[in-house]
Amino acid sequence: MIREAIFHQFEEEIPYATAVLIERFQEGKTKVVIDGVIWIERHSQKPIIIGKGGANLKKIREYAETQLTEFMQFPVEIHLFVKINENWRKKATALRELGFE
């Protein structure tokens, strides 16, 4: 859902150069908390994903929280981080970590 939110927010190359790694999925009594890392390939992509004052990242988070809350029928809180992993699509270790191999 987080990656879907990126596709929903952006067009062109940016969504295809991203991946999302879930670092924590914790089910609590009142909500589910998810920590996700958005991997990008280049330094120039980071300000685009984050947006001015974090506006784009907020839109991504809000979209994903809404979709997951509806799907799970339980409140979901998402924390997002953006990290640069240069050429992650060409690295076997990165693809394995993301579950693509």
QUIFEN-V737406 format. One line per field, one symbol per residue. psi: psi as a letter, one per 40 degrees, with the letter a starting at -180 (. if undefined). Layout:
psi: ???
This chain:
psi: dddddddddiabdddeeiihhhdhhhhadeihhhhihhhidideddddddiheedddddddddddddddddefihhhhhiihihghfdeehddddddeee.
